[in-house]
């Protein structure tokens, strides 16, 4: 292999990473289905919360999900390409103007809520789910099925 180191790393990431990564954004309310081991048994445990940060790129991409449990903040870091992350389901789209929501760590109770992205913008983001990464918002030229109501009804899980 006579590839430069960057191309080698990118090639290894494409070979070993998942084929499609869910198009999540900071501020989204998500339910992460994570495979945990208890003794000899393995089971899938969901972790619901708000994405407060997205780090890394390529195969090293990870999200930090925060939720409140009995008044105490709990944060977990989930690598998106990990085989233990079985599914990431977007419950609601968040309307934020920051890349990192670390200020939520100081807030308690109802102050930790993030506004919900509704209407045409949410439909555009949901139509982008097939693209895999957080790319451009303008690439949504008619990807939704004709006649299907976009963004209506129960949230659809995103297969990882």
Number of C-alpha atoms within 10 A of each C-alpha: 4 6 9 8 9 9 11 13 14 12 13 13 16 13 11 11 17 14 10 16 23 21 18 24 23 22 27 23 25 23 21 22 19 19 15 14 12 7 6 5 7 10 11 15 15 18 17 19 21 30 25 24 19 20 12 10 10 16 20 13 15 18 20 19 25 24 20 15 8 7 9 9 14 13 16 13 14 17 18 25 21 17 13 15 19 18 21 23 20 22 17 18 24 21 17 16 9 11 12 16 18 12 9 16 14 9 12 13 9 7 9 15 14 17 13 15 17 13 10 11 13 18 18 20 21 21 20 24 19 15 15 14 16 14 10 10 11 9 13 17 9 10 13 17 9 8 6 8 10 16 17 9 7 7 12 12 15 17 11 19
